[in-house]
Amino acid sequence: MMSRIFDEPSHPFICPVCDRGSVGPVMLIPIVGTEEGNNIEAQQIHVGCVVTVCSQAMVLIGISKKRGR
């Protein structure tokens, strides 16, 4: 599955991570289990929110060093 990045969201938009509808780069994240042929449903999420969530997950599972160490 591939994610797409866009300069701004289509509206109406509320990011499921931060609960804000601010304008900025968003990714289309595929929703697993919604495949139909070559089509799949996707959710818009701010790129910054995706980076934050991934960074936090990496620290939690110990594959990234915390800053300042």
LUMPA-326079 format. One record per atom (N, C-alpha, C, O): residue number from 1; residue in three letters; atom name; x, y, z. Coordinates in Angstrom, 2 decimals, m for minus. Example, Ala and Ser with C-alpha at 12.3 -4.5 7.8 and 13.67 -1.06 7.14 Angstrom:
- i, aa, at, east, north, up
- 1, Ala, N, 13.19, m5.69, 7.80
- 1, Ala, CA, 12.30, m4.50, 7.80
- 1, Ala, C, 13.20, m3.30, 7.80
- 1, Ala, O, 14.24, m3.32, 8.46
- 2, Ser, N, 12.85, m2.25, 7.08
- 2, Ser, CA, 13.67, m1.06, 7.14
- 2, Ser, C, 12.90, 0.03, 7.87
- 2, Ser, O, 13.41, 1.14, 8.04
//
This chain:
- i, aa, at, east, north, up
- 1, Met, N, 0.84, m1.18, 0.00
- 1, Met, CA, 0.00, 0.00, 0.00
- 1, Met, C, 0.88, 1.24, 0.00
- 1, Met, O, 1.97, 1.24, 0.57
- 2, Met, N, 0.40, 2.27, m0.63
- 2, Met, CA, 1.17, 3.48, m0.77
- 2, Met, C, 0.42, 4.65, m0.16
- 2, Met, O, m0.80, 4.75, m0.30
- 3, Ser, N, 1.14, 5.54, 0.52
- 3, Ser, CA, 0.54, 6.75, 1.06
- 3, Ser, C, 0.83, 7.90, 0.10
- 3, Ser, O, 1.86, 7.92, m0.57
- 4, Arg, N, m0.08, 8.86, 0.05
- 4, Arg, CA, 0.09, 10.04, m0.80
- 4, Arg, C, 0.16, 11.26, 0.09
- 4, Arg, O, m0.50, 11.31, 1.12
- 5, Ile, N, 0.96, 12.24, m0.30
- 5, Ile, CA, 1.08, 13.48, 0.45
- 5, Ile, C, 0.54, 14.63, m0.41
- 5, Ile, O, 0.86, 14.74, m1.59
- 6, Phe, N, m0.28, 15.49, 0.22
- 6, Phe, CA, m0.88, 16.64, m0.45
- 6, Phe, C, m0.54, 17.90, 0.35
- 6, Phe, O, m0.37, 17.84, 1.56
- 7, Asp, N, m0.46, 19.05, m0.34
- 7, Asp, CA, m0.10, 20.31, 0.30
- 7, Asp, C, m1.13, 20.77, 1.33
- 7, Asp, O, m0.77, 21.41, 2.32
- 8, Glu, N, m2.39, 20.44, 1.11
- 8, Glu, CA, m3.43, 20.79, 2.07
- 8, Glu, C, m4.58, 19.79, 1.96
- 8, Glu, O, m4.74, 19.13, 0.94
- 9, Pro, N, m5.38, 19.69, 3.02
- 9, Pro, CA, m6.46, 18.70, 3.02
- 9, Pro, C, m7.63, 19.14, 2.16
- 9, Pro, O, m7.81, 20.33, 1.88
- 10, Ser, N, m8.43, 18.17, 1.75
- 10, Ser, CA, m9.72, 18.51, 1.15
- 10, Ser, C, m10.68, 18.72, 2.30
- 10, Ser, O, m10.49, 18.16, 3.39
- 11, His, N, m11.69, 19.50, 2.08
- 11, His, CA, m12.59, 19.88, 3.18
- 11, His, C, m13.94, 19.21, 3.03
- 11, His, O, m14.33, 18.94, 1.90
- 12, Pro, N, m14.65, 18.92, 4.08
- 12, Pro, CA, m14.31, 19.19, 5.47
- 12, Pro, C, m13.25, 18.21, 5.97
- 12, Pro, O, m13.17, 17.08, 5.50
- 13, Phe, N, m12.44, 18.68, 6.92
- 13, Phe, CA, m11.33, 17.87, 7.41
- 13, Phe, C, m11.10, 18.09, 8.88
- 13, Phe, O, m11.01, 19.23, 9.34
- 14, Ile, N, m11.01, 17.01, 9.64
- 14, Ile, CA, m10.58, 17.01, 11.03
- 14, Ile, C, m9.58, 15.87, 11.15
- 14, Ile, O, m9.92, 14.71, 10.89
- 15, Cys, N, m8.35, 16.18, 11.55
- 15, Cys, CA, m7.31, 15.16, 11.71
- 15, Cys, C, m7.69, 14.24, 12.87
- 15, Cys, O, m7.99, 14.73, 13.95
- 16, Pro, N, m7.68, 12.93, 12.66
- 16, Pro, CA, m8.05, 12.00, 13.73
- 16, Pro, C, m7.00, 11.91, 14.85
- 16, Pro, O, m7.27, 11.34, 15.90
- 17, Val, N, m5.82, 12.48, 14.63
- 17, Val, CA, m4.76, 12.43, 15.65
- 17, Val, C, m4.85, 13.66, 16.57
- 17, Val, O, m4.85, 13.51, 17.79
- 18, Cys, N, m4.91, 14.86, 15.98
- 18, Cys, CA, m4.89, 16.09, 16.80
- 18, Cys, C, m6.26, 16.74, 16.96
- 18, Cys, O, m6.39, 17.71, 17.71
- 19, Asp, N, m7.27, 16.23, 16.27
- 19, Asp, CA, m8.64, 16.77, 16.32
- 19, Asp, C, m8.74, 18.22, 15.85
- 19, Asp, O, m9.61, 18.96, 16.29
- 20, Arg, N, m7.85, 18.62, 14.95
- 20, Arg, CA, m7.90, 19.98, 14.38
- 20, Arg, C, m8.06, 19.90, 12.88
- 20, Arg, O, m7.68, 18.91, 12.24
- 21, Gly, N, m8.61, 20.94, 12.32
- 21, Gly, CA, m8.80, 21.00, 10.88
- 21, Gly, C, m7.87, 22.00, 10.23
- 21, Gly, O, m8.20, 22.57, 9.19
- 22, Ser, N, m6.69, 22.22, 10.83
- 22, Ser, CA, m5.76, 23.22, 10.30
- 22, Ser, C, m5.24, 22.83, 8.92
- 22, Ser, O, m5.10, 21.65, 8.59
- 23, Val, N, m4.95, 23.87, 8.14
- 23, Val, CA, m4.44, 23.67, 6.78
- 23, Val, C, m2.95, 23.40, 6.86
- 23, Val, O, m2.23, 24.08, 7.58
- 24, Gly, N, m2.50, 22.42, 6.12
- 24, Gly, CA, m1.09, 22.05, 6.06
- 24, Gly, C, m0.98, 20.72, 5.34
- 24, Gly, O, m2.00, 20.14, 4.98
- 25, Pro, N, 0.24, 20.23, 5.12
- 25, Pro, CA, 0.41, 18.97, 4.40
- 25, Pro, C, m0.29, 17.81, 5.11
- 25, Pro, O, m0.23, 17.67, 6.33
- 26, Val, N, m0.95, 16.99, 4.31
- 26, Val, CA, m1.63, 15.80, 4.84
- 26, Val, C, m1.23, 14.58, 4.04
- 26, Val, O, m0.85, 14.67, 2.87
- 27, Met, N, m1.31, 13.44, 4.69
- 27, Met, CA, m1.08, 12.15, 4.01
- 27, Met, C, m2.40, 11.43, 3.92
- 27, Met, O, m3.25, 11.53, 4.80
- 28, Leu, N, m2.56, 10.69, 2.85
- 28, Leu, CA, m3.69, 9.77, 2.74
- 28, Leu, C, m3.17, 8.42, 3.21
- 28, Leu, O, m2.31, 7.82, 2.56
- 29, Ile, N, m3.69, 7.95, 4.33
- 29, Ile, CA, m3.28, 6.67, 4.89
- 29, Ile, C, m4.34, 5.63, 4.55
- 29, Ile, O, m5.50, 5.80, 4.94
- 30, Pro, N, m3.98, 4.57, 3.83
- 30, Pro, CA, m4.97, 3.55, 3.46
- 30, Pro, C, m5.62, 2.90, 4.68
- 30, Pro, O, m4.97, 2.68, 5.70
- 31, Ile, N, m6.91, 2.61, 4.56
- 31, Ile, CA, m7.65, 1.93, 5.61
- 31, Ile, C, m7.68, 0.44, 5.26
- 31, Ile, O, m8.31, 0.03, 4.28
- 32, Val, N, m7.00, m0.35, 6.06
- 32, Val, CA, m6.89, m1.79, 5.81
- 32, Val, C, m8.28, m2.42, 5.83
- 32, Val, O, m9.11, m2.11, 6.69
- 33, Gly, N, m8.52, m3.31, 4.89
- 33, Gly, CA, m9.79, m4.02, 4.82
- 33, Gly, C, m10.83, m3.35, 3.94
- 33, Gly, O, m11.95, m3.86, 3.80
- 34, Thr, N, m10.47, m2.21, 3.33
- 34, Thr, CA, m11.43, m1.52, 2.46
- 34, Thr, C, m11.08, m1.68, 0.98
- 34, Thr, O, m11.62, m0.97, 0.13
- 35, Glu, N, m10.18, m2.60, 0.68
- 35, Glu, CA, m9.76, m2.81, m0.70
- 35, Glu, C, m10.93, m3.35, m1.53
- 35, Glu, O, m11.68, m4.21, m1.09
- 36, Glu, N, m11.04, m2.81, m2.74
- 36, Glu, CA, m12.01, m3.32, m3.70
- 36, Glu, C, m11.38, m3.18, m5.08
- 36, Glu, O, m11.37, m2.09, m5.65
- 37, Gly, N, m10.87, m4.27, m5.60
- 37, Gly, CA, m10.11, m4.21, m6.85
- 37, Gly, C, m8.84, m3.42, m6.63
- 37, Gly, O, m8.06, m3.74, m5.73
- 38, Asn, N, m8.62, m2.39, m7.45
- 38, Asn, CA, m7.44, m1.53, m7.30
- 38, Asn, C, m7.73, m0.28, m6.48
- 38, Asn, O, m6.90, 0.62, m6.44
- 39, Asn, N, m8.88, m0.21, m5.84
- 39, Asn, CA, m9.26, 0.96, m5.04
- 39, Asn, C, m9.22, 0.63, m3.55
- 39, Asn, O, m9.43, m0.51, m3.15
- 40, Ile, N, m8.95, 1.67, m2.74
- 40, Ile, CA, m8.95, 1.50, m1.29
- 40, Ile, C, m9.36, 2.84, m0.67
- 40, Ile, O, m9.00, 3.90, m1.18
- 41, Glu, N, m10.11, 2.78, 0.42
- 41, Glu, CA, m10.46, 4.00, 1.14
- 41, Glu, C, m9.24, 4.47, 1.92
- 41, Glu, O, m8.38, 3.66, 2.30
- 42, Ala, N, m9.16, 5.79, 2.16
- 42, Ala, CA, m8.03, 6.34, 2.90
- 42, Ala, C, m8.49, 7.46, 3.82
- 42, Ala, O, m9.54, 8.07, 3.61
- 43, Gln, N, m7.69, 7.72, 4.85
- 43, Gln, CA, m7.96, 8.76, 5.84
- 43, Gln, C, m6.91, 9.85, 5.71
- 43, Gln, O, m5.72, 9.54, 5.61
- 44, Gln, N, m7.32, 11.13, 5.72
- 44, Gln, CA, m6.38, 12.24, 5.70
- 44, Gln, C, m5.84, 12.45, 7.12
- 44, Gln, O, m6.60, 12.49, 8.09
- 45, Ile, N, m4.53, 12.58, 7.23
- 45, Ile, CA, m3.88, 12.84, 8.52
- 45, Ile, C, m2.75, 13.84, 8.27
- 45, Ile, O, m2.02, 13.71, 7.29
- 46, His, N, m2.61, 14.85, 9.17
- 46, His, CA, m1.51, 15.80, 9.03
- 46, His, C, m0.17, 15.05, 8.99
- 46, His, O, 0.03, 14.11, 9.76
- 47, Val, N, 0.73, 15.46, 8.12
- 47, Val, CA, 2.05, 14.85, 8.03
- 47, Val, C, 2.77, 14.98, 9.37
- 47, Val, O, 3.40, 14.02, 9.82
- 48, Gly, N, 2.70, 16.14, 10.01
- 48, Gly, CA, 3.34, 16.34, 11.30
- 48, Gly, C, 2.82, 15.40, 12.37
- 48, Gly, O, 3.58, 14.94, 13.22
- 49, Cys, N, 1.52, 15.10, 12.34
- 49, Cys, CA, 0.94, 14.16, 13.31
- 49, Cys, C, 1.46, 12.75, 13.08
- 49, Cys, O, 1.72, 12.02, 14.03
- 50, Val, N, 1.60, 12.37, 11.82
- 50, Val, CA, 2.13, 11.04, 11.50
- 50, Val, C, 3.56, 10.92, 12.01
- 50, Val, O, 3.93, 9.91, 12.61
- 51, Val, N, 4.38, 11.95, 11.77
- 51, Val, CA, 5.77, 11.94, 12.22
- 51, Val, C, 5.84, 11.86, 13.74
- 51, Val, O, 6.64, 11.10, 14.29
- 52, Thr, N, 5.01, 12.64, 14.44
- 52, Thr, CA, 5.01, 12.64, 15.90
- 52, Thr, C, 4.63, 11.27, 16.45
- 52, Thr, O, 5.29, 10.75, 17.35
- 53, Val, N, 3.57, 10.68, 15.91
- 53, Val, CA, 3.12, 9.36, 16.39
- 53, Val, C, 4.19, 8.30, 16.13
- 53, Val, O, 4.46, 7.47, 17.00
- 54, Cys, N, 4.80, 8.32, 14.96
- 54, Cys, CA, 5.84, 7.34, 14.65
- 54, Cys, C, 7.07, 7.52, 15.54
- 54, Cys, O, 7.66, 6.54, 16.00
- 55, Ser, N, 7.45, 8.77, 15.78
- 55, Ser, CA, 8.61, 9.04, 16.65
- 55, Ser, C, 8.36, 8.54, 18.07
- 55, Ser, O, 9.23, 7.93, 18.68
- 56, Gln, N, 7.16, 8.81, 18.59
- 56, Gln, CA, 6.82, 8.36, 19.94
- 56, Gln, C, 6.80, 6.85, 20.01
- 56, Gln, O, 7.26, 6.27, 21.00
- 57, Ala, N, 6.29, 6.20, 19.00
- 57, Ala, CA, 6.24, 4.73, 18.98
- 57, Ala, C, 7.66, 4.15, 18.96
- 57, Ala, O, 7.94, 3.16, 19.63
- 58, Met, N, 8.55, 4.77, 18.19
- 58, Met, CA, 9.92, 4.28, 18.10
- 58, Met, C, 10.62, 4.39, 19.45
- 58, Met, O, 11.38, 3.50, 19.83
- 59, Val, N, 10.39, 5.48, 20.18
- 59, Val, CA, 10.99, 5.65, 21.50
- 59, Val, C, 10.42, 4.60, 22.45
- 59, Val, O, 11.17, 4.00, 23.23
- 60, Leu, N, 9.11, 4.38, 22.40
- 60, Leu, CA, 8.48, 3.41, 23.29
- 60, Leu, C, 8.99, 1.99, 23.11
- 60, Leu, O, 9.14, 1.24, 24.07
- 61, Ile, N, 9.25, 1.62, 21.86
- 61, Ile, CA, 9.71, 0.24, 21.63
- 61, Ile, C, 11.24, 0.14, 21.62
- 61, Ile, O, 11.79, m0.93, 21.41
- 62, Gly, N, 11.91, 1.27, 21.85
- 62, Gly, CA, 13.34, 1.25, 22.05
- 62, Gly, C, 14.20, 1.19, 20.82
- 62, Gly, O, 15.35, 0.76, 20.89
- 63, Ile, N, 13.66, 1.62, 19.66
- 63, Ile, CA, 14.51, 1.61, 18.45
- 63, Ile, C, 15.01, 2.99, 18.09
- 63, Ile, O, 15.63, 3.19, 17.05
- 64, Ser, N, 14.74, 3.96, 18.95
- 64, Ser, CA, 15.23, 5.31, 18.73
- 64, Ser, C, 15.74, 5.86, 20.05
- 64, Ser, O, 15.14, 5.63, 21.10
- 65, Lys, N, 16.83, 6.58, 19.99
- 65, Lys, CA, 17.37, 7.19, 21.21
- 65, Lys, C, 16.65, 8.49, 21.49
- 65, Lys, O, 16.32, 9.24, 20.57
- 66, Lys, N, 16.41, 8.76, 22.76
- 66, Lys, CA, 15.82, 10.04, 23.13
- 66, Lys, C, 16.86, 11.13, 22.92
- 66, Lys, O, 18.06, 10.89, 23.04
- 67, Arg, N, 16.40, 12.33, 22.60
- 67, Arg, CA, 17.32, 13.44, 22.39
- 67, Arg, C, 18.06, 13.77, 23.67
- 67, Arg, O, 17.53, 13.61, 24.77
- 68, Gly, N, 19.28, 14.23, 23.52
- 68, Gly, CA, 20.07, 14.65, 24.66
- 68, Gly, C, 20.87, 13.54, 25.31
- 68, Gly, O, 21.50, 13.75, 26.35
- 69, Arg, N, 20.87, 12.38, 24.73
- 69, Arg, CA, 21.64, 11.27, 25.30
- 69, Arg, C, 22.76, 10.90, 24.39
- 69, Arg, O, 23.52, 9.98, 24.69
//
